[in-house]
Amino acid sequence: MKRFTVVFLLFSLFAHGVFPATVDTVSVVSEKMNREIKTVVIKPQSYEGQDAFPVLYLLHGYSDRYDGWVNKVPKIKELSDQYGMIIVCPDGAFGSWYLDSPVDPAFQFETFVSKELVAWMDTNYKTVASREGRAITGLSMGGHGGLYLAFRNQDVFGACGSMSGGVDIRPFPNNWDIAKRIGSQHDYPERWEENTVMGLLHLLTPDALKIIIDCGTEDFFYAVNERLHNELLYRNIPHDYITRPGAHNWEYWSNAVKYQVLFFNEYFKMSANNRVK
């Protein structure tokens, strides 16, 4: 009777996911910046029983850091379990905007995320090591980063997204350290064109990337997200666009990330099915 009880208890624990995703905090060397970058890696509970997992790179906002997502929205561990994907949250520093700064060699985050970190993950974890197994998204500054990095590195990422993203930096010339990274808008207007998501739409072709965009109607970035959505429609670029009442806060992002992960899971499943055919 006792043996039956123990076996039943173990079965119940596995069935209800009591053995959750594993959270690793690692240091990844960036040769371009000559320093180590802290990164959170969330592995689903099925990690040991499978050969390769798709990877979602999930970026933080302007004033946050690598552990912001896992601390403020711990449910992302459950999403990793539910959909069987690795979730990676790199440190994007304070105001990097996830670009390679032409001003400051200490801020070379396009190279770090899209090249150095991706290569490190593919070497050290069981990943689907192709664009079909990679997606990238984030919130606020990280929302800009998710689209910016995917648009510019379509050989690396197959899907991308943004939550409350600063998808057009040009209306904000004096905010969030952007001028510290690329120079003032007055002196370097071309850099502001080249480093805003709205300035990269010429890189897109229909269905080249799977794209999802989400922004609340009370968000100060709502207007630029509406403009991006309409410009994508004008260019016949398919994308999912979600808007609902909400502001620029964690209450909104903790809800939005559920839809983003579902979207990327559908992309990963479709890609896996296409590989089998």
PAZAPA-4460 file (N, C-alpha, C; in steps of 0.05 Angstrom, whole numbers, plus 32768, in hexadecimal, padded with zeros to 4 digits):
% residues 277
    n_x    n_y    n_z   ca_x   ca_y   ca_z    c_x    c_y    c_z   seq   type   mol
   8010   7FE8   8000   8000   8000   8000   8011   8019   8000     1      M     A
   8027   8018   8011   8039   8030   8012   8046   8034   7FF7     2      K     A
   804F   801E   7FEA   805C   8020   7FD0   8049   802D   7FBB     3      R     A
   8030   8024   7FBC   801D   8030   7FA9   8019   804D   7FAE     4      F     A
   8019   8055   7FC7   8015   8071   7FCE   802D   8082   7FC4     5      T     A
   8045   8078   7FC7   805D   8086   7FBE   805D   8089   7FA0     6      V     A
   8057   8073   7F92   8056   8074   7F74   8041   8087   7F6B     7      V     A
   8029   8086   7F78   8014   8099   7F70   801C   80B6   7F75     8      F     A
   8029   80BB   7F8B   8032   80D6   7F91   8046   80E0   7F7D     9      L     A
   8059   80CF   7F75   806D   80D7   7F61   8060   80DD   7F47    10      L     A
   804C   80CB   7F3F   803E   80D0   7F26   802F   80EA   7F27    11      F     A
   8023   80F1   7F3D   8014   810A   7F40   8026   8122   7F3E    12      S     A
   803E   811F   7F4A   8051   8135   7F49   805A   813B   7F2D    13      L     A
   8060   8126   7F1D   8068   812A   7F01   8050   8135   7EF1    14      F     A
   8039   812A   7EF6   8021   8132   7EE6   801A   814F   7EEA    15      A     A
   801F   815A   7F02   8017   8175   7F08   802E   8188   7F07    16      H     A
   8045   817F   7EFC   805B   8191   7EF7   8068   819D   7F10    17      G     A
   8069   818D   7F26   8076   8197   7F3E   8094   8199   7F3A    18      V     A
   809F   8189   7F28   80BC   818C   7F22   80BE   81A0   7F0B    19      F     A
   80C3   81B9   7F11   80BF   81CF   7EFD   80D8   81D3   7EED    20      P     A
   80D6   81E7   7EDB   80ED   81EF   7ECB   8105   81F6   7EDD    21      A     A
   811C   81F3   7ED1   8135   81F9   7EDF   813F   8214   7ED6    22      T     A
   8147   8225   7EE9   8151   8240   7EE3   8170   8240   7EE8    23      V     A
   817F   8244   7ED2   819C   8247   7ED4   81A3   8264   7ED1    24      D     A
   81B5   826E   7EE1   81C1   8288   7EDD   81DE   8285   7ED5    25      T     A
   81E4   828D   7EBD   81FE   8288   7EB1   820B   82A2   7EAA    26      V     A
   8226   82A1   7EA5   8235   82B8   7E9B   8240   82B1   7E80    27      S     A
   8238   82C1   7E6C   8240   82BC   7E51   8254   82D1   7E48    28      V     A
   826B   82C8   7E3E   8280   82DA   7E36   8279   82E8   7E1C    29      V     A
   827A   8302   7E1C   8278   8311   7E03   8295   831A   7DFB    30      S     A
   829F   830F   7DE6   82B9   8317   7DDC   82B8   8334   7DD1    31      E     A
   82A1   833B   7DC5   829F   8356   7DBA   82A1   836B   7DCF    32      K     A
   8295   8366   7DE7   8296   8379   7DFD   82AB   8373   7E12    33      M     A
   82B8   835C   7E0E   82CD   8354   7E21   82C4   8353   7E3E    34      N     A
   82AD   8346   7E42   82A2   8343   7E5D   828D   832C   7E5D    35      R     A
   8286   8324   7E75   8272   830F   7E79   8257   831C   7E7C    36      E     A
   8242   830F   7E71   8227   8319   7E73   8216   8305   7E81    37      I     A
   8209   830D   7E97   81F7   82FB   7EA5   81DE   82F5   7E95    38      K     A
   81D6   82DC   7E96   81BF   82D3   7E86   81B0   82BD   7E96    39      T     A
   8196   82BF   7E96   8185   82AA   7EA1   817C   8297   7E8B    40      V     A
   817F   827D   7E90   8176   8269   7E7D   8162   8257   7E8B    41      V     A
   8149   8255   7E81   8134   8245   7E8C   8131   822C   7E7B    42      I     A
   8135   8215   7E87   8133   81FB   7E79   8118   81EE   7E82    43      K     A
   8109   81E4   7E6F   80F0   81D6   7E77   80F6   81BC   7E86    44      P     A
   80E2   81B3   7E94   80E6   819B   7EA4   80EB   8182   7E93    45      Q     A
   80E4   8183   7E7A   80E9   816D   7E67   8105   816E   7E5B    46      S     A
   8116   8180   7E65   8130   8184   7E57   8141   816B   7E55    47      Y     A
   8142   815B   7E69   8153   8143   7E68   8148   812D   7E56    48      E     A
   812F   812E   7E4F   8123   8119   7E3F   8120   811F   7E22    49      G     A
   812D   8133   7E18   8129   813B   7DFC   8144   8145   7DF1    50      Q     A
   8147   8142   7DD6   8161   8148   7DCA   8166   8166   7DC5    51      D     A
   8151   8175   7DBE   8154   8191   7DB6   813B   81A1   7DBC    52      A     A
   813F   81BA   7DC4   8128   81CB   7DCC   812A   81E5   7DBD    53      F     A
   8113   81F0   7DB4   8113   820B   7DA9   8119   821F   7DC0    54      P     A
   8122   8237   7DB8   812B   824B   7DCB   811D   8265   7DC6    55      V     A
   8113   8270   7DDC   8108   828B   7DDB   811B   829E   7DEB    56      L     A
   8125   82B2   7DDD   8135   82C7   7DEA   8122   82DD   7DF3    57      Y     A
   8122   82E2   7E0D   810E   82F4   7E19   811D   830B   7E26    58      L     A
   811A   8323   7E1B   812A   833B   7E22   811C   834D   7E37    59      L     A
   812C   8358   7E49   8121   836A   7E5D   8120   8387   7E53    60      H     A
   8114   8398   7E64   8111   83B4   7E5D   8128   83C6   7E66    61      G     A
   8125   83E0   7E63   813A   83F4   7E66   8148   83F3   7E81    62      Y     A
   8139   83F2   7E97   8145   83F4   7EB1   8147   83DA   7EC0    63      S     A
   8144   83C4   7EB2   8143   83A9   7EBF   815D   839A   7EB9    64      D     A
   815D   8380   7EBE   8174   8370   7EBA   816D   8353   7EB4    65      R     A
   8180   8341   7EB2   817D   8326   7EA8   8168   8316   7EB8    66      Y     A
   8165   831B   7ED2   8153   830B   7EE2   8138   8319   7EE6    67      D     A
   8133   832E   7ED8   811A   833D   7EDB   8101   832C   7ED4    68      G     A
   8103   831F   7EBE   80EC   830E   7EB5   80E6   82F8   7EC8    69      W     A
   80FA   82E9   7ED0   80F5   82D1   7EE0   80ED   82D9   7EFD    70      V     A
   80F5   82F0   7F06   80ED   82F9   7F21   80D2   8306   7F22    71      N     A
   80CB   8315   7F0D   80B2   8324   7F0D   809B   8315   7F00    72      K     A
   80A2   8303   7EEE   808E   82F2   7EE2   8097   82D5   7EE4    73      V     A
   8097   82C9   7EFC   80A1   82AE   7F00   8092   8299   7EF0    74      P     A
   807A   82A0   7EE6   806A   828E   7ED6   8078   8287   7EBB    75      K     A
   808C   8296   7EB4   809A   828E   7E9B   80A7   8273   7E9D    76      I     A
   80AD   826B   7EB6   80B7   824F   7EBA   80A2   823B   7EB2    77      K     A
   8089   8240   7EB9   8073   822F   7EB2   806F   822E   7E94    78      E     A
   8073   8245   7E87   8070   8246   7E6A   8086   8236   7E5C    79      L     A
   809E   8237   7E68   80B4   8226   7E5D   80AC   8208   7E5F    80      S     A
   80A0   8200   7E75   8097   81E5   7E79   8081   81DE   7E66    81      D     A
   806D   81F0   7E65   8055   81EA   7E56   805A   81E6   7E38    82      Q     A
   806D   81F6   7E2D   8072   81F5   7E11   808C   81E8   7E09    83      Y     A
   809B   81DF   7E1D   80B4   81D1   7E17   80C8   81E1   7E08    84      G     A
   80CD   81F9   7E12   80E1   820A   7E05   80F4   8215   7E1A    85      M     A
   810D   821B   7E12   8120   8229   7E23   811B   8247   7E20    86      I     A
   811B   8255   7E37   8118   8272   7E37   8132   827E   7E41    87      I     A
   813D   8291   7E32   8156   829D   7E38   8153   82BB   7E3C    88      V     A
   815C   82C5   7E53   8159   82E1   7E5A   8175   82ED   7E5F    89      C     A
   8180   82F9   7E4B   819B   8305   7E4E   819A   8321   7E5B    90      P     A
   81AF   8329   7E67   81B1   8344   7E71   81B7   8357   7E5A    91      D     A
   81A5   836B   7E57   81A9   837F   7E42   81B4   8399   7E4B    92      G     A
   81BE   8399   7E64   81C9   83B1   7E70   81B5   83C7   7E72    93      A     A
   81BE   83DE   7E7D   81AC   83F5   7E82   81AB   8406   7E69    94      F     A
   8196   8403   7E59   8193   8414   7E42   81A3   840C   7E2A    95      G     A
   81A7   83F2   7E25   81B7   83EA   7E0E   81A7   83EC   7DF4    96      S     A
   818C   83E9   7DF6   817B   83E8   7DDF   8182   83D1   7DCC    97      W     A
   8192   83BE   7DD6   8199   83A6   7DC8   81A5   83AB   7DAC    98      Y     A
   81B4   83C0   7DAA   81C2   83C6   7D91   81E0   83C8   7D96    99      L     A
   81EF   83C8   7D80   820C   83CC   7D82   8211   83EA   7D81   100      D     A
   8219   83F5   7D98   821C   8412   7D99   8234   841B   7D89   101      S     A
   8231   8430   7D77   8248   843B   7D69   8257   844F   7D7B   102      P     A
   824D   8453   7D93   8258   8467   7DA5   8268   845A   7DBC   103      V     A
   825D   8444   7DC7   8268   8438   7DDF   826E   841A   7DDA   104      D     A
   8288   8412   7DD9   828F   83F7   7DD5   8285   83E3   7DEA   105      P     A
   827D   83EE   7E02   8273   83DD   7E17   8256   83D5   7E12   106      A     A
   8249   83DF   7DFE   822D   83D9   7DF7   822C   83CE   7DDB   107      F     A
   8230   83B4   7DD8   8230   83A7   7DBE   821C   838F   7DC0   108      Q     A
   8203   8395   7DC5   81F0   8380   7DCC   81E2   8373   7DB4   109      F     A
   81E3   837F   7D9D   81D9   8370   7D86   81EC   8358   7D81   110      E     A
   8206   835D   7D81   8219   8347   7D7D   8216   8333   7D93   111      T     A
   8214   833C   7DAC   8213   8329   7DC2   81FA   8317   7DC0   112      F     A
   81E3   8322   7DBE   81CA   8312   7DBE   81C8   8301   7DA5   113      V     A
   81CB   830D   7D8E   81C5   82FE   7D75   81DB   82EC   7D6B   114      S     A
   81F3   82F0   7D76   820A   82DF   7D6D   8217   82D0   7D85   115      K     A
   8222   82DF   7D97   8231   82D2   7DAD   821F   82C1   7DBF   116      E     A
   8209   82CC   7DC8   81F8   82BD   7DDA   81EB   82A5   7DCC   117      L     A
   81E1   82A9   7DB3   81D5   8293   7DA4   81E9   827C   7DA0   118      V     A
   8201   8283   7D99   8216   826E   7D95   821C   8260   7DAF   119      A     A
   821D   826F   7DC5   8222   8263   7DDF   820C   8250   7DE8   120      W     A
   81F3   8259   7DE3   81DC   8247   7DEA   81DD   822E   7DDA   121      M     A
   81E3   8230   7DC0   81E3   8218   7DAE   81F9   8205   7DB6   122      D     A
   820E   8210   7DC2   8225   81FF   7DCA   8220   81F1   7DE5   123      T     A
   8213   8200   7DF7   8211   81F6   7E13   81F6   81EB   7E1B   124      N     A
   81E2   81EE   7E0A   81C7   81E3   7E11   81BC   81D4   7DF9   125      Y     A
   81A9   81C3   7DFE   819C   81B3   7DE9   8187   81C4   7DDA   126      K     A
   8191   81D2   7DC6   817F   81E5   7DB8   817A   81DB   7D9B   127      T     A
   8164   81E5   7D90   8160   81E2   7D73   8171   81F9   7D66   128      V     A
   8188   81F2   7D5C   819C   8205   7D54   8198   8210   7D38   129      A     A
   8180   821C   7D34   817A   8228   7D1A   8166   823E   7D1E   130      S     A
   8162   824F   7D0A   814F   8265   7D0D   8133   825A   7D13   131      R     A
   812D   8242   7D09   8112   8237   7D0D   810D   822F   7D2A   132      E     A
   8123   822E   7D3A   8121   8228   7D56   8126   823F   7D68   133      G     A
   8126   8258   7D5D   812C   826F   7D6E   8117   8285   7D6A   134      R     A
   810F   8291   7D80   80FD   82A9   7D7F   8108   82BD   7D93   135      A     A
   8101   82D6   7D90   810B   82EB   7DA2   80F5   8300   7DA6   136      I     A
   80F2   8308   7DBF   80DE   831D   7DC6   80E7   832B   7DDF   137      T     A
   80D8   833E   7DE8   80DF   834C   7E01   80CB   8362   7E06   138      G     A
   80CF   8370   7E1C   80BD   8386   7E24   80CC   83A1   7E23   139      L     A
   80BD   83B5   7E1A   80C7   83D1   7E1A   80E1   83D3   7E0A   140      S     A
   80F8   83DA   7E16   8111   83DA   7E07   8116   83BE   7DFB   141      M     A
   810F   83A9   7E0A   8112   838E   7E00   80FF   8388   7DE9   142      G     A
   80E8   8396   7DE8   80D6   8393   7DD1   80E2   839E   7DB8   143      G     A
   80EF   83B5   7DBB   80FF   83C0   7DA5   8114   83AB   7D9D   144      H     A
   8122   83A0   7DB1   8137   838D   7DAC   812E   8374   7D9D   145      G     A
   8116   836A   7DA6   810C   8352   7D99   8108   8355   7D7B   146      G     A
   80FB   836B   7D73   80F7   8370   7D57   8110   8379   7D48   147      L     A
   811F   838B   7D55   8137   8395   7D49   814B   837F   7D42   148      Y     A
   8150   836D   7D55   8163   8358   7D51   815A   8344   7D3D   149      L     A
   8140   833D   7D3D   8136   832A   7D2A   8135   8335   7D0E   150      A     A
   812D   834E   7D0B   812C   835A   7CF0   8148   835B   7CE4   151      F     A
   815C   8360   7CF4   8177   8363   7CEA   8186   8349   7CE9   152      R     A
   817B   8334   7CF5   8189   831A   7CF6   8175   8303   7CF0   153      N     A
   816A   8305   7CD8   8155   82F2   7CD0   8160   82D6   7CCB   154      Q     A
   817A   82D3   7CC9   8187   82B9   7CC7   8189   82AC   7CE2   155      D     A
   8186   82BB   7CF7   8189   82B1   7D13   816E   82AB   7D1F   156      V     A
   815A   82BD   7D1C   8140   82BA   7D29   812A   82B7   7D14   157      F     A
   8118   82A4   7D1A   8102   829F   7D08   80E8   82AD   7D10   158      G     A
   80E7   82B5   7D29   80CF   82C2   7D34   80D7   82D7   7D48   159      A     A
   80C6   82EC   7D4B   80CD   8301   7D5D   80B4   830F   7D67   160      C     A
   80B8   831E   7D7D   80A1   832C   7D88   80A9   8345   7D98   161      G     A
   8095   8352   7DA2   8099   836A   7DB2   8081   836E   7DC5   162      S     A
   8087   8375   7DDE   8072   837C   7DF1   8077   8399   7DFA   163      M     A
   8064   83AB   7DF5   8068   83C7   7DFD   8082   83D2   7DF3   164      S     A
   808A   83CB   7DDB   80A4   83D1   7DD1   80A8   83EE   7DC9   165      G     A
   80C1   83F8   7DCD   80C8   8412   7DC2   80D1   840F   7DA5   166      G     A
   80BD   8409   7D94   80C2   8401   7D79   80CA   8418   7D66   167      V     A
   80C7   8430   7D70   80D1   8447   7D61   80DF   845A   7D75   168      D     A
   80F9   845B   7D74   8108   846C   7D88   8108   8489   7D80   169      I     A
   8102   8490   7D67   8105   84AB   7D5D   80F5   84C0   7D6C   170      R     A
   80DC   84BA   7D76   80CE   84CE   7D85   80D9   84D4   7DA1   171      P     A
   80ED   84C5   7DA9   80F7   84C7   7DC5   8115   84CD   7DC5   172      F     A
   811E   84E4   7DBA   813A   84E9   7DB7   8149   84EE   7DD1   173      P     A
   813B   84F4   7DE7   8148   84FA   7E00   8142   84E6   7E16   174      N     A
   8138   84CE   7E0E   812F   84BB   7E22   8141   84A2   7E23   175      N     A
   8142   8495   7E3A   814B   847A   7E3E   8167   8474   7E33   176      W     A
   8178   8487   7E34   8194   8484   7E2D   8199   847C   7E0F   177      D     A
   8185   8480   7DFF   8189   8479   7DE3   81A0   848A   7DD6   178      I     A
   81A0   84A3   7DDC   81B5   84B5   7DD1   81D1   84AD   7DDA   179      A     A
   81D2   84A1   7DF2   81ED   8498   7DFC   81F7   8480   7DEB   180      K     A
   81E5   8471   7DDF   81ED   845A   7DD0   81F3   8460   7DB2   181      R     A
   81E4   8473   7DA7   81E8   8478   7D8A   81EE   8495   7D83   182      I     A
   81F1   84A6   7D97   81F5   84C2   7D92   81DB   84D2   7D91   183      G     A
   81DC   84EC   7D92   81C4   84FC   7D93   81B6   84FA   7D78   184      S     A
   819C   84FD   7D78   818C   84FC   7D60   8193   8514   7D4E   185      Q     A
   8199   852B   7D5A   81A0   8543   7D4B   81BA   853E   7D3B   186      H     A
   81CE   8532   7D48   81E8   852F   7D3B   81E9   8516   7D28   187      D     A
   81DA   8501   7D2F   81DB   84E8   7D20   81BF   84DE   7D19   188      Y     A
   81B0   84ED   7D09   8195   84E4   7D02   8194   84C9   7CF4   189      P     A
   81A9   84C4   7CE4   81AA   84AB   7CD5   81AB   8493   7CE8   190      E     A
   81B9   8496   7CFF   81BA   847F   7D12   819F   847A   7D1E   191      R     A
   818F   848F   7D22   8175   848B   7D2E   8162   847E   7D1A   192      W     A
   8167   8482   7D00   8157   8474   7CEC   815F   8456   7CEA   193      E     A
   8179   8452   7CEB   8184   8436   7CE7   817F   8424   7CFF   194      E     A
   817B   8430   7D16   8179   8421   7D2F   815E   8421   7D3C   195      N     A
   814A   8428   7D2D   812E   8426   7D36   8120   8410   7D27   196      T     A
   810E   8401   7D34   8100   83EC   7D27   80F1   83F7   7D0F   197      V     A
   80E5   840E   7D11   80D6   841A   7CFB   80E8   8420   7CE3   198      M     A
   8101   8422   7CE7   8114   8427   7CD0   811E   840E   7CC3   199      G     A
   8115   83F6   7CCD   811F   83DD   7CC3   810B   83CD   7CB3   200      L     A
   80F4   83D8   7CAE   80DE   83C9   7CA2   80E5   83C1   7C85   201      L     A
   80F7   83CF   7C79   8100   83C8   7C5E   810E   83AD   7C5D   202      H     A
   8117   83A3   7C74   8124   8389   7C75   8111   8372   7C74   203      L     A
   80F7   8377   7C78   80E3   8362   7C7A   80D7   835B   7C5F   204      L     A
   80D1   8342   7C5C   80C1   8338   7C46   80AA   8327   7C52   205      T     A
   8094   8324   7C44   807D   8316   7C50   8085   82F9   7C59   206      P     A
   807E   82F3   7C72   8082   82D8   7C7D   809F   82D0   7C82   207      D     A
   80B2   82E3   7C7F   80CE   82DD   7C85   80D1   82D8   7CA3   208      A     A
   80C3   82E7   7CB3   80C3   82E4   7CD0   80A6   82E1   7CDB   209      L     A
   80A3   82D2   7CF0   808A   82D2   7CFF   808C   82E8   7D14   210      K     A
   8078   82FA   7D14   807A   8312   7D24   8061   8316   7D35   211      I     A
   8065   831C   7D4F   804F   8322   7D60   8055   833C   7D70   212      I     A
   8042   834E   7D71   8046   8368   7D7E   802E   836C   7D91   213      I     A
   8034   8377   7DA9   8020   837A   7DBE   8025   8394   7DCD   214      D     A
   8010   83A4   7DD0   8014   83BD   7DDF   7FF9   83C6   7DEB   215      C     A
   7FF9   83D0   7E04   7FE1   83DA   7E11   7FD9   83F5   7E07   216      G     A
   7FBF   83FB   7E09   7FB5   8414   7DFE   7FBC   842C   7E0F   217      T     A
   7FC4   8427   7E29   7FCD   843D   7E3A   7FEB   8440   7E3B   218      E     A
   7FF9   8431   7E2B   8016   8431   7E2B   8021   844A   7E1C   219      D     A
   8037   8456   7E26   8042   846D   7E17   804F   8464   7DFD   220      F     A
   8053   844A   7DF8   805C   8441   7DDE   8045   8438   7DCC   221      F     A
   802D   843C   7DD4   8016   8432   7DC4   8015   843E   7DA8   222      Y     A
   801A   8458   7DA6   8018   8466   7D8C   802D   845B   7D79   223      A     A
   8046   8456   7D82   805A   844C   7D6F   8054   842F   7D68   224      V     A
   8048   8420   7D7A   8041   8404   7D73   802A   8404   7D5E   225      N     A
   8016   8416   7D62   8001   8418   7D4E   800C   841F   7D32   226      E     A
   8020   8431   7D32   802C   843A   7D19   803B   8422   7D0C   227      R     A
   8049   8413   7D1C   8057   83FC   7D12   8044   83E8   7D06   228      L     A
   802F   83E2   7D15   801A   83CF   7D0B   800F   83D8   7CF0   229      H     A
   8008   83F1   7CED   7FFC   83FB   7CD4   8011   83FB   7CBE   230      N     A
   802A   8400   7CC4   803E   8400   7CAF   8043   83E3   7CA5   231      E     A
   8042   83D0   7CB8   8045   83B4   7CB0   802D   83AB   7C9E   232      L     A
   8016   83B4   7CA5   7FFE   83AE   7C94   8002   83BA   7C78   233      L     A
   800C   83D3   7C77   8010   83E0   7C5D   8024   83D1   7C4C   234      Y     A
   8038   83C5   7C59   804D   83B6   7C4B   8046   8399   7C47   235      R     A
   802E   8391   7C4F   8025   8375   7C4C   8037   8361   7C5B   236      N     A
   8040   8369   7C73   8050   8358   7C84   803D   834B   7C99   237      I     A
   8038   8331   7C97   8026   8324   7CAA   8032   8326   7CC6   238      P     A
   8020   832B   7CDA   8029   832C   7CF6   8010   832A   7D07   239      H     A
   8014   8322   7D20   7FFF   8323   7D34   8002   833D   7D43   240      D     A
   7FEB   834B   7D47   7FEC   8364   7D56   7FD6   8363   7D6C   241      Y     A
   7FDF   8365   7D85   7FCD   8364   7D9B   7FCE   837E   7DAB   242      I     A
   7FB6   8389   7DB0   7FB5   83A0   7DC1   7F9C   839D   7DD4   243      T     A
   7F9F   83A6   7DEC   7F8A   83A4   7E00   7F8F   83BA   7E15   244      R     A
   7F7B   83C1   7E25   7F80   83D4   7E3A   7F98   83CC   7E4C   245      P     A
   7FA9   83DF   7E51   7FC0   83D8   7E62   7FD6   83ED   7E5E   246      G     A
   7FE8   83EF   7E72   7FFD   8402   7E73   8018   83F5   7E71   247      A     A
   802D   8405   7E75   8049   83FB   7E73   8052   83F0   7E8D   248      H     A
   8049   83D8   7E94   804F   83CD   7EAE   804F   83AE   7EAE   249      N     A
   8057   83A3   7EC4   805A   8386   7EC6   8040   8377   7EC5   250      W     A
   802B   8384   7ECE   8010   8377   7ECC   800A   8371   7EAF   251      E     A
   8010   8384   7E9E   800B   8380   7E81   801D   836B   7E75   252      Y     A
   8037   836D   7E7B   804A   835A   7E6F   8047   833E   7E79   253      W     A
   803F   833A   7E92   803B   831F   7E9C   8024   8311   7E8E   254      S     A
   8011   8321   7E83   7FFB   8316   7E73   8004   8313   7E56   255      N     A
   8011   8327   7E4C   8019   8327   7E2F   802C   8310   7E29   256      A     A
   803E   8309   7E3B   8052   82F5   7E35   8045   82D9   7E30   257      V     A
   802E   82D4   7E3B   8020   82BA   7E37   8019   82B7   7E1A   258      K     A
   800F   82CD   7E0E   8007   82CC   7DF1   801F   82CA   7DDF   259      Y     A
   8034   82D8   7DE7   804C   82D7   7DD7   8058   82BB   7DD6   260      Q     A
   805A   82AE   7DEE   8066   8293   7DEE   8054   827F   7DDF   261      V     A
   803A   8282   7DE1   8028   8271   7DD1   802D   8275   7DB3   262      L     A
   8030   828E   7DAB   8036   8294   7D8F   8050   8287   7D85   263      F     A
   8064   8289   7D96   807E   827D   7D8E   807D   825F   7D8F   264      F     A
   806E   8254   7DA1   806B   8237   7DA2   805E   822D   7D88   265      N     A
   804A   823B   7D7E   803E   8233   7D65   8052   8235   7D4E   266      E     A
   8063   8249   7D4E   8078   824B   7D3A   808B   8234   7D3C   267      Y     A
   8094   822D   7D54   80A7   8217   7D58   809A   81FC   7D4F   268      F     A
   8081   81F8   7D55   8074   81DF   7D4D   8072   81DD   7D2F   269      K     A
   806A   81F3   7D22   8069   81F4   7D05   8084   81EE   7CF8   270      M     A
   8098   81FA   7D03   80B3   81F6   7CF9   80BC   81DA   7CFC   271      S     A
   80B6   81CE   7D13   80BE   81B2   7D18   80AF   819F   7D05   272      A     A
   8096   81A5   7D00   8086   8194   7CED   8092   8196   7CD1   273      N     A
   809A   81AE   7CC9   80A6   81B2   7CAE   80C1   81A3   7CAC   274      N     A
   80D0   81A1   7CC2   80E9   8193   7CC0   80E5   8175   7CBD   275      R     A
   80CF   816B   7CC8   80C9   814E   7CC7   80C1   8146   7CAB   276      V     A
   80B3   8157   7C9D   80A8   8151   7C82   80BF   814C   7C6E   277      K     A
***
